[in-house]
Amino acid sequence: MAEPILVVGPEYCISDHPMELGIVRKALALTTGNFKISDVNDNDLFKLQVQWSLHDSRILRDTAGNPIITLREKIRTMHSRWQVFKGNSHDKNDLLFTAVTSSCLQFKVKLNVFLAKNVKEEEPDFKLKGSFSKGSCIIYTGHDKSKTIIAQMQEKTTVQGVLLGKTNFRVTVNPNVDYVLVIALIIILDKIDTFVKKVVDTTVETVTSTLVSL
């Protein structure tokens, strides 16, 4: 049996079978996130709260409202950089991991993930590649050449989802992998992917307007 990947807590790590998650991506509300996160039977697992401040922050809570992790974007950095802390803390002593884009602007998001103990950040502990617009992402280990996959996300199109403006995803987390780590990276992917899409749309609109005016 593979050594467990424990980041947030052992209670989020299942050893005997893959963890199947359902994620519904919907319109962003003012104080709630744009994610519905459930198990394979559609039972709610977590709630996502948005905190409006200088730093873009999100708190993942259990169904009782208890904070599990806080995701916080660092400002004034060339690369998009997110830090994830235990509970609702922002203290460096409670840092779990950091996720950083591999380049300043990319059309397919690539994240390097460094655990808190990996202070030099010379080699990532995990990597993510994917895009919500493409409907998929893969998360794998980053510290070996084998690139062992630990989780995958695929879009699952439904007629109801299309009519309601929602996108459904199925996430498969391999056994012995902390699935809150996976959820956190998917939330970060959504935020970065949304920003990239806005930049691309704005660029296309500007170029089109320039060509039309010529």
C-alpha positions as CSV (number, residue, x, y, z in Angstrom):
1,M,0.0,0.0,0.0
2,A,1.3,3.4,-0.9
3,E,2.4,5.8,1.8
4,P,-0.6,8.1,2.6
5,I,-0.4,11.7,1.4
6,L,-1.6,13.6,4.5
7,V,-1.7,17.4,4.3
8,V,-4.8,18.6,6.0
9,G,-5.7,15.6,8.2
10,P,-6.0,11.8,8.3
11,E,-9.8,12.0,8.4
12,Y,-9.7,13.2,4.8
13,C,-7.6,10.3,3.6
14,I,-9.4,7.1,2.5
15,S,-7.1,4.0,2.2
16,D,-9.3,1.2,0.8
17,H,-10.9,2.8,-2.3
18,P,-10.8,6.0,-4.4
19,M,-12.8,9.0,-3.2
20,E,-15.4,10.1,-5.8
21,L,-16.4,13.8,-5.5
22,G,-19.0,15.8,-7.3
23,I,-18.3,19.5,-7.9
24,V,-20.9,21.9,-9.3
25,R,-19.5,25.2,-10.5
26,K,-22.1,27.9,-10.5
27,A,-22.5,31.7,-10.5
28,L,-20.4,33.4,-7.7
29,A,-22.5,34.9,-4.9
30,L,-21.4,37.8,-2.7
31,T,-20.4,35.8,0.3
32,T,-20.6,32.2,-0.8
33,G,-18.3,30.5,-3.3
34,N,-19.2,29.2,-6.7
35,F,-18.8,25.5,-5.7
36,K,-21.1,22.8,-4.5
37,I,-18.9,20.0,-3.2
38,S,-20.6,16.6,-2.5
39,D,-19.9,12.9,-2.4
40,V,-20.9,10.4,-5.0
41,N,-24.4,10.2,-3.5
42,D,-24.8,14.0,-3.8
43,N,-24.5,14.6,0.0
44,D,-22.9,18.0,0.8
45,L,-19.4,17.7,2.2
46,F,-18.2,21.3,2.4
47,K,-19.2,24.9,2.1
48,L,-17.1,27.6,0.5
49,Q,-17.1,31.1,1.9
50,V,-15.6,34.1,0.2
51,Q,-14.0,36.9,2.2
52,W,-13.8,40.3,0.5
53,S,-10.6,42.0,1.5
54,L,-7.3,43.3,0.1
55,H,-6.3,39.6,-0.2
56,D,-8.6,37.3,-2.1
57,S,-9.5,34.7,0.5
58,R,-11.8,31.7,0.7
59,I,-12.6,29.5,3.7
60,L,-13.6,25.9,3.2
61,R,-16.0,24.8,6.0
62,D,-17.6,21.5,6.8
63,T,-21.4,21.2,6.8
64,A,-21.6,22.3,10.4
65,G,-19.7,25.6,9.6
66,N,-16.4,24.7,11.1
67,P,-13.4,26.1,9.2
68,I,-11.2,23.4,7.6
69,I,-8.7,25.5,5.6
70,T,-8.3,29.1,4.5
71,L,-7.0,29.9,0.9
72,R,-5.4,33.2,0.5
73,E,-3.9,34.9,-2.6
74,K,-0.7,36.8,-2.1
75,I,-0.7,40.2,-3.7
76,R,2.2,42.0,-5.5
77,T,3.8,38.9,-6.9
78,M,4.6,38.3,-10.6
79,H,3.2,34.7,-10.5
80,S,-0.2,33.9,-9.1
81,R,0.6,32.6,-5.6
82,W,-1.8,31.1,-3.1
83,Q,-1.2,30.1,0.5
84,V,-3.4,27.5,2.3
85,F,-3.6,27.5,6.1
86,K,-5.2,25.3,8.7
87,G,-8.7,26.5,9.9
88,N,-9.3,30.2,9.5
89,S,-5.7,31.1,10.3
90,H,-3.4,33.4,8.3
91,D,-0.4,32.6,10.6
92,K,2.7,31.3,9.0
93,N,2.9,28.6,11.7
94,D,-0.4,27.2,10.3
95,L,0.7,27.2,6.7
96,L,0.0,23.9,5.0
97,F,1.2,24.5,1.4
98,T,1.7,27.1,-1.3
99,A,0.5,26.9,-4.9
100,V,2.3,29.0,-7.5
101,T,1.7,29.3,-11.3
102,S,4.8,28.2,-13.3
103,S,4.6,31.3,-15.5
104,C,3.1,34.8,-15.4
105,L,0.4,34.1,-18.0
106,Q,-0.6,30.7,-19.3
107,F,-3.6,29.5,-21.4
108,K,-3.5,26.1,-19.6
109,V,-2.9,26.5,-15.9
110,K,0.2,24.8,-14.5
111,L,0.6,24.9,-10.7
112,N,3.6,24.0,-8.6
113,V,2.6,23.0,-5.1
114,F,5.1,23.2,-2.2
115,L,4.3,21.8,1.3
116,A,5.1,24.2,4.2
117,K,8.3,22.2,5.1
118,N,9.6,22.7,1.5
119,V,10.8,26.2,2.3
120,K,13.4,26.5,-0.5
121,E,10.8,25.6,-3.1
122,E,13.4,24.1,-5.4
123,E,11.3,21.2,-6.5
124,P,7.5,21.0,-6.1
125,D,5.8,18.3,-4.0
126,F,2.8,18.2,-6.4
127,K,1.8,19.6,-9.7
128,L,-1.5,20.5,-11.4
129,K,-2.2,20.9,-15.1
130,G,-5.6,21.7,-16.5
131,S,-8.3,24.2,-17.3
132,F,-12.0,24.6,-16.4
133,S,-12.6,25.8,-20.0
134,K,-11.2,22.6,-21.3
135,G,-13.1,20.6,-18.7
136,S,-10.3,18.6,-17.0
137,C,-7.3,18.7,-14.8
138,I,-4.7,16.3,-13.4
139,I,-2.9,16.4,-10.1
140,Y,0.3,14.4,-9.7
141,T,3.4,14.1,-7.6
142,G,6.1,16.5,-8.5
143,H,9.1,15.1,-6.7
144,D,9.9,12.1,-9.0
145,K,10.2,11.4,-12.7
146,S,7.2,8.9,-12.7
147,K,4.7,11.8,-12.1
148,T,2.3,9.5,-10.2
149,I,-1.3,10.8,-10.7
150,I,-3.1,11.3,-7.4
151,A,-6.4,12.8,-8.7
152,Q,-8.2,13.7,-11.9
153,M,-11.1,16.0,-12.7
154,Q,-13.4,15.6,-15.7
155,E,-16.4,17.6,-16.9
156,K,-19.7,15.8,-16.7
157,T,-22.3,17.6,-19.0
158,T,-25.9,17.4,-18.0
159,V,-29.0,19.0,-19.7
160,Q,-30.1,20.5,-16.4
161,G,-26.7,22.0,-15.8
162,V,-26.6,23.6,-19.2
163,L,-30.1,25.1,-18.7
164,L,-29.2,26.5,-15.3
165,G,-25.8,27.8,-16.3
166,K,-23.9,25.3,-14.1
167,T,-20.9,23.1,-14.9
168,N,-20.7,19.6,-13.3
169,F,-17.4,17.9,-12.6
170,R,-16.5,14.5,-11.4
171,V,-13.3,14.3,-9.3
172,T,-11.6,10.9,-8.6
173,V,-9.0,11.0,-5.7
174,N,-6.8,8.0,-5.5
175,P,-6.6,6.0,-2.2
176,N,-4.4,7.3,0.5
177,V,-4.6,10.9,-0.8
178,D,-5.9,13.8,1.2
179,Y,-9.0,14.8,-0.7
180,V,-9.2,18.3,0.9
181,L,-5.8,19.0,-0.7
182,V,-7.3,18.1,-4.0
183,I,-10.4,20.3,-3.4
184,A,-8.2,23.3,-2.5
185,L,-6.1,23.0,-5.7
186,I,-9.3,22.8,-7.8
187,I,-10.6,26.0,-6.1
188,I,-7.4,27.7,-6.8
189,L,-7.5,26.5,-10.4
190,D,-11.0,28.0,-10.8
191,K,-9.8,31.4,-9.6
192,I,-6.7,31.5,-11.8
193,D,-8.5,30.1,-14.8
194,T,-11.3,32.7,-14.5
195,F,-8.6,35.5,-14.5
196,V,-6.8,34.0,-17.5
197,K,-10.1,33.8,-19.4
198,K,-10.9,37.5,-18.7
199,V,-7.4,38.5,-19.9
200,V,-7.8,36.4,-23.1
201,D,-11.3,37.7,-23.8
202,T,-10.2,41.3,-23.3
203,T,-7.2,40.8,-25.6
204,V,-9.3,39.3,-28.3
205,E,-11.9,42.1,-28.0
206,T,-9.2,44.7,-28.2
207,V,-7.5,43.1,-31.3
208,T,-10.9,42.7,-33.0
209,S,-11.8,46.3,-32.4
210,T,-8.4,47.4,-33.7
211,L,-8.8,45.3,-36.9
212,V,-12.3,46.6,-37.5
213,S,-11.2,50.2,-37.2
214,L,-8.4,49.8,-39.7
